[in-house]
Amino acid sequence: SPDGFALLAETDMAFHDTFFKLSEHKRLQAAWKTIRSQNMILMSITSKTHMQQTRQPFQNHQDLLELIKQKNLRNIEATLVAHIEDGMQRALEAIHTLREEA
């Protein structure tokens, strides 16, 4: 439902905002601030085309938090890279799908 996607987007953005704030890394926070609005736009697009995958970002975030608790740096990096690449792939697929529908 549209309300469900809005809540998902709000929750996802809150996670990212908190993640970067807790990093206490000023350049990383500035980078996030720069791309935050683009991320919101892409999230709104992918939520329309990847409805069946709505739990995937939540699970990715849970996995990442668990690795951070374990201080498993190697797997944190791999999980972050996979999360970013997954988001990029879903965004590209969504844009392609929307172009075909237009």
C-alpha positions in Angstrom: 0.0 0.0 0.0 1.2 3.6 -0.5 1.1 4.2 3.2 3.2 1.1 3.8 5.8 2.3 1.3 5.9 5.8 2.9 6.5 4.2 6.3 9.2 1.9 4.8 10.9 4.9 3.2 10.7 6.9 6.5 12.1 4.0 8.5 14.9 3.3 5.9 15.9 7.0 5.8 15.9 7.2 9.7 18.2 4.2 9.8 20.6 5.8 7.3 20.5 9.2 9.1 21.2 7.5 12.4 23.9 5.3 11.0 25.8 8.3 9.6 25.2 10.4 12.7 26.6 7.7 15.0 29.7 7.4 12.8 30.8 10.7 14.1 32.7 11.1 10.8 32.2 14.6 9.5 33.1 13.9 5.8 30.9 10.8 5.7 28.0 12.8 7.2 28.6 15.5 4.6 28.6 13.0 1.8 25.4 11.4 3.1 23.8 14.9 3.3 24.7 15.5 -0.3 23.1 12.3 -1.6 20.2 12.0 0.8 17.6 13.5 -1.4 18.7 11.4 -4.4 18.4 8.4 -2.3 14.9 9.3 -1.3 13.9 9.7 -5.0 15.5 6.3 -5.9 13.8 4.7 -3.0 10.4 6.0 -4.1 11.1 4.6 -7.6 12.3 1.2 -6.4 9.4 0.8 -3.9 7.0 0.9 -6.9 8.9 -1.8 -8.9 10.3 -4.0 -6.2 7.3 -4.4 -3.9 8.1 -8.1 -3.2 11.5 -7.1 -1.8 10.3 -4.6 0.9 11.9 -6.7 3.8 15.2 -6.9 2.0 16.6 -3.5 3.1 15.4 -4.1 6.7 17.2 -7.5 6.7 20.4 -5.9 5.2 20.3 -3.3 8.0 19.9 -6.0 10.7 22.8 -8.0 9.3 25.0 -4.9 9.2 24.1 -4.0 12.8 25.0 -7.5 13.9 28.4 -7.3 12.3 29.0 -3.9 13.9 28.2 -5.4 17.3 30.7 -8.2 16.5 33.3 -5.6 15.3 33.8 -7.8 12.2 35.4 -5.2 10.0 36.0 -7.4 7.0 32.4 -8.5 6.8 31.1 -5.0 7.6 32.9 -3.7 4.5 31.6 -6.5 2.3 28.1 -6.0 3.6 28.2 -2.3 3.0 29.5 -2.8 -0.5 26.8 -5.4 -1.2 24.1 -3.1 0.2 25.2 -0.2 -2.0 25.5 -2.3 -5.1 22.1 -3.9 -4.4 20.5 -0.5 -4.1 22.2 0.7 -7.3 21.0 -2.5 -9.2 17.4 -2.1 -7.9 17.4 1.5 -8.9 18.7 0.8 -12.4 16.1 -2.0 -12.8 13.3 0.3 -11.6 14.3 3.1 -13.9 14.4 0.7 -16.8 11.0 -0.7 -15.9 9.5 2.7 -15.6 10.9 3.8 -19.0 9.3 0.7 -20.6 6.0 1.5 -19.1 6.1 5.1 -20.3 
